[in-house]
Amino acid sequence: MMPMAAFGQGAQARPPWDRVLVTGGAGFLGSRLCARLLDSGVEVDCLDNLSTGRAEKVAHLAGRPGFRFLERDIAEPGCAEALTGPYDLVLHLAGPSSPAAGPDRAVEILDTGSVGTRAALLVADRDGARFLLASSPPVFPGDPLGPYGACAEAGRFAEALVAAHAGAHGSNAGIVRLFTCYGPGMRSDDGSVPAAFIEQALAGRPVTVAGDGSRRHSLCYVDDMVDGVLLVAAGRSVRPVDIGGDEEPTAVEIARRVIELAGSGSPLEFVDGTGDRPVEPRPATGFAHEIFGWLPRVTWEEGLERTVASFRERLDPVPTGPGEWWV
């Protein structure tokens, strides 16, 4: 088992890779992974077509030894061949940042989950690299024709493809399921908790809570999620590994805490229903803890404090952040 401290903040141990490909690397989580790997002495190729990612998320990495940004789509013909590597690890995070990104981009989402995942797997196989698919929590069965159907179906197919590929070819391929990730630099326009609450509170608007506010949310601070992804990447598990918060505050608890941290006079406003956004299951993080030694270390209250502070530093209105694979 690789100890958690090996990849933790401020750790000195070097990851067991020389060069890593991160697809979707200009997203919120992807850019943080790129930075952590570079800080650990690993060379990084960051691939992103910037459909939801933003080049400015990795602009601070430009010029650093070992970093290369490639503006390409992993699902486009010839992309795999252009990724010359060789790589020791392929982190496949390419895709939409949230189900809300799906309705207008269904074909692109499905292509990324199928063609894109296949291309990334082929790159990893070519180089004998570890492959890790960053997937979303399963919300199946669902309506494949509904507003979030493309995201759900693309995720299900990508996971099945990785498992089948590992079984057929003996590839060192695995799956990590990422639950709600938040922190400084997160996007603010997908309507998710807590980003929407923070934006509303800082703008002095009513903070809108769906239903009676009792819906619980598993929140994982971004640094903890980076730790988890890299620990799973350093293993050989094929079984999907859940990475998510072990605390589940209610929506109304999160909203009230955000209002307090923002020093806002925003009232709580309860709106009908919960919408048609899929309800995430609770993350089963026992496997990640027992096998990889991973546990989230930042409480949701502490994480919110850091996140609200980062939102305060942004220009008004809060600019749109990047995307990554369904986190």
C-alpha positions in Angstrom: 0.0 0.0 0.0 1.3 3.5 -0.9 1.0 5.6 2.3 -1.1 8.7 1.9 1.7 10.9 3.1 3.6 10.1 -0.1 1.4 12.4 -2.1 0.1 14.7 0.6 0.6 18.4 0.7 4.2 19.2 1.4 5.3 15.5 1.0 8.8 14.9 -0.1 8.3 11.4 -1.7 8.4 11.3 -5.5 5.6 9.6 -7.3 6.6 6.4 -9.2 6.3 8.1 -12.7 8.5 10.0 -14.9 6.0 11.4 -17.4 2.2 11.6 -17.1 -0.6 12.4 -19.6 -3.5 14.3 -18.1 -6.5 14.6 -20.4 -8.9 17.3 -19.3 -5.9 18.9 -17.7 -7.1 22.5 -18.0 -10.1 21.8 -15.7 -10.4 22.5 -12.0 -9.2 19.2 -10.8 -7.0 18.4 -13.8 -5.0 21.6 -13.4 -4.5 20.9 -9.7 -3.2 17.4 -10.6 -0.9 18.8 -13.1 0.6 21.2 -10.6 1.0 18.6 -7.9 2.7 16.2 -10.3 5.1 19.0 -11.5 5.9 19.9 -7.9 6.8 16.3 -7.3 9.3 16.3 -10.2 7.1 14.5 -12.8 6.9 15.7 -16.4 3.3 16.4 -17.5 1.6 16.6 -20.9 -1.7 18.4 -20.3 -4.3 17.7 -23.0 -7.5 19.7 -23.2 -9.7 20.9 -26.1 -10.9 23.9 -23.9 -14.5 23.2 -24.5 -15.0 23.5 -20.7 -11.5 23.9 -19.5 -9.6 27.2 -19.6 -6.1 27.8 -20.7 -5.6 30.3 -17.9 -6.0 27.5 -15.4 -2.6 26.1 -16.4 -1.0 29.4 -17.6 1.0 29.6 -14.4 2.5 26.2 -15.3 3.7 27.3 -18.7 7.5 27.6 -18.9 8.0 25.2 -16.0 10.5 22.4 -16.9 8.6 19.2 -17.9 5.2 20.9 -18.7 3.6 20.8 -22.1 0.1 22.0 -22.9 -1.7 20.4 -25.9 -4.9 22.0 -27.2 -6.5 18.9 -28.7 -9.5 16.7 -28.3 -8.7 13.1 -27.2 -11.7 11.9 -29.3 -10.5 13.5 -32.6 -9.0 11.2 -35.3 -5.2 11.0 -35.0 -4.9 12.5 -31.5 -3.6 9.3 -29.9 -0.9 9.0 -32.5 0.2 12.6 -31.9 0.7 11.8 -28.2 4.2 10.5 -28.5 4.9 10.0 -24.9 6.2 7.7 -23.6 4.0 7.9 -20.5 4.1 6.0 -17.3 0.6 7.1 -16.3 -2.5 8.3 -18.2 -5.0 10.1 -16.1 -8.2 10.4 -18.2 -10.3 13.3 -16.8 -11.5 14.6 -20.2 -15.2 15.3 -20.3 -17.9 17.7 -18.9 -17.6 19.2 -15.5 -21.1 18.4 -14.4 -24.4 17.0 -15.6 -25.5 20.6 -16.2 -23.0 20.8 -19.0 -24.8 18.0 -20.9 -28.0 19.1 -22.7 -26.2 21.1 -25.4 -23.2 18.9 -25.8 -24.6 15.4 -25.7 -22.8 14.1 -28.8 -19.4 15.5 -27.6 -20.0 13.9 -24.2 -20.8 10.5 -25.7 -17.8 10.7 -28.0 -15.5 11.5 -25.1 -16.8 8.7 -23.1 -16.5 6.2 -25.9 -14.0 7.2 -28.6 -11.9 9.4 -26.3 -11.6 6.7 -23.6 -10.7 4.1 -26.2 -8.0 6.4 -27.5 -6.6 7.1 -24.1 -6.5 3.4 -23.3 -4.6 2.7 -26.5 -2.0 5.3 -25.6 -1.5 3.7 -22.2 -1.3 0.2 -23.7 1.3 1.4 -26.2 3.6 2.6 -23.5 2.8 0.0 -20.8 1.4 2.8 -18.6 -1.0 2.7 -15.8 -4.4 4.0 -16.9 -6.9 5.6 -14.6 -10.4 6.7 -15.6 -11.9 9.5 -13.5 -15.6 8.8 -13.6 -18.7 10.1 -11.9 -20.8 8.4 -9.2 -23.2 5.9 -10.7 -26.8 7.2 -11.0 -28.1 4.2 -12.9 -30.6 3.3 -14.0 -31.6 6.5 -15.5 -33.4 8.0 -18.5 -30.9 8.0 -21.4 -33.1 10.6 -23.2 -33.3 12.9 -20.2 -31.3 16.1 -19.7 -28.5 14.3 -18.0 -28.8 11.0 -20.0 -25.7 11.6 -22.1 -23.5 12.1 -19.0 -24.8 9.0 -17.3 -24.6 6.8 -20.4 -21.1 8.1 -21.3 -19.9 7.4 -17.8 -21.4 3.9 -17.7 -19.9 3.0 -21.1 -16.5 4.4 -20.2 -16.3 2.3 -17.0 -17.5 -0.8 -18.9 -14.9 -0.2 -21.6 -12.1 0.1 -19.1 -13.1 -3.0 -17.2 -13.4 -5.0 -20.5 -10.1 -3.7 -21.8 -8.3 -4.7 -18.6 -9.9 -8.1 -18.6 -9.1 -8.8 -22.3 -5.6 -7.3 -22.4 -4.4 -7.6 -18.9 -3.9 -3.9 -18.9 -3.0 -2.0 -15.7 -6.2 0.0 -15.8 -8.5 1.3 -13.1 -11.4 3.5 -12.3 -11.8 6.2 -9.7 -15.3 7.6 -9.0 -15.1 11.3 -8.0 -17.9 12.8 -5.9 -18.5 16.5 -5.5 -15.2 18.3 -5.5 -14.9 22.0 -4.4 -12.3 24.5 -3.4 -10.5 27.6 -4.7 -10.6 27.9 -8.4 -13.8 25.8 -8.8 -16.3 26.8 -11.5 -19.3 28.9 -10.4 -21.8 28.5 -13.2 -23.0 24.9 -13.0 -25.6 25.5 -10.3 -24.0 23.0 -8.0 -23.6 23.1 -4.2 -21.7 25.0 -2.8 -20.6 27.2 -5.7 -24.1 28.6 -6.4 -24.6 29.4 -2.7 -21.3 31.3 -2.5 -22.0 33.3 -5.7 -25.4 34.2 -4.5 -24.3 35.2 -1.0 -21.4 37.3 -2.2 -23.7 39.1 -4.6 -26.2 39.8 -1.9 -28.9 37.8 -3.7 -31.2 35.3 -2.0 -29.5 32.0 -1.5 -31.9 29.5 -3.1 -32.3 26.0 -1.5 -34.3 23.3 -3.2 -37.1 21.7 -1.3 -36.8 21.8 2.5 -33.0 21.9 2.4 -32.7 18.4 3.8 -30.9 16.9 0.8 -27.4 15.9 1.9 -24.2 16.5 -0.1 -20.9 14.7 0.0 -18.3 17.5 -0.3 -14.6 16.7 -0.9 -12.0 19.4 -0.8 -9.9 19.6 -3.9 -6.5 18.9 -2.1 -8.0 15.7 -0.6 -9.3 14.6 -3.9 -5.9 15.1 -5.6 -4.4 13.0 -2.9 -7.0 10.3 -3.5 -6.6 10.2 -7.3 -2.8 9.9 -7.1 -2.9 7.2 -4.5 -5.3 5.1 -6.6 -3.2 5.9 -9.7 -0.1 4.5 -7.9 -1.9 1.2 -7.2 -3.1 -1.6 -9.5 -6.7 -1.7 -8.5 -9.2 -2.4 -11.3 -12.2 -2.2 -9.0 -13.8 1.2 -9.0 -12.6 3.3 -6.0 -14.8 6.0 -4.5 -13.2 9.3 -3.5 -15.6 11.7 -1.8 -16.3 13.5 1.5 -17.1 11.4 4.6 -19.2 14.2 6.0 -22.7 14.9 4.5 -24.0 18.3 5.5 -27.5 19.2 4.4 -28.1 21.9 1.8 -29.5 24.3 4.4 -26.5 23.7 6.6 -24.1 24.5 3.8 -26.2 27.6 2.7 -26.2 29.0 6.3 -22.5 28.5 6.7 -21.8 30.2 3.3 -23.9 33.2 4.3 -22.1 33.5 7.6 -18.6 33.2 6.0 -19.6 35.7 3.3 -20.8 38.2 5.9 -23.8 38.5 3.7 -27.3 39.7 4.5 -28.7 37.3 1.9 -31.9 35.5 3.0 -32.5 31.8 2.5 -35.1 31.2 -0.1 -36.7 27.7 -0.4 -37.8 26.8 -3.9 -40.0 23.9 -5.0 -38.5 20.5 -5.6 -34.9 19.4 -6.2 -35.0 19.7 -10.0 -34.1 16.8 -12.2 -30.4 16.8 -11.3 -29.4 13.2 -10.4 -29.0 12.5 -6.7 -25.5 11.1 -6.0 -25.3 8.0 -3.9 -23.2 8.2 -0.8 -19.5 7.5 -1.5 -18.2 4.2 -0.2 -14.8 5.3 0.9 -13.9 2.3 3.0 -12.0 0.7 0.2 -9.9 3.8 -0.5 -9.1 3.9 3.2 -8.3 0.2 3.7 -6.3 -0.3 0.5 -4.8 3.1 -0.1 -4.7 4.7 3.3 -6.8 7.7 2.0 -9.0 9.8 4.2 -10.3 13.3 3.6 -8.5 15.7 6.0 -10.2 19.0 5.4 -13.6 19.4 7.1 -16.4 20.8 5.0 -16.5 23.9 7.3 -12.8 24.6 6.8 -13.0 23.9 3.1 -15.9 26.3 2.7 -13.9 29.0 4.6 -11.0 28.7 2.2 -13.3 28.6 -0.8 -15.4 31.6 0.1 -12.2 33.5 0.7 -11.0 32.6 -2.8 -14.3 33.7 -4.3 -13.9 37.1 -2.6 -10.6 37.6 -4.4 -12.2 37.2 -7.8 -13.5 40.1 -9.8 -17.2 40.8 -9.7 -19.0 39.1 -11.4 -17.3 35.8 -10.6 -15.8 34.5 -13.8 -16.6 31.1 -15.2 -14.2 28.4 -14.1 -13.0 25.4 -16.0 -14.4 21.9 -16.3 -13.2 18.4 -15.7 -14.6 14.9 -15.7 -17.9 15.1 -13.8 -16.7 16.3 -10.5 
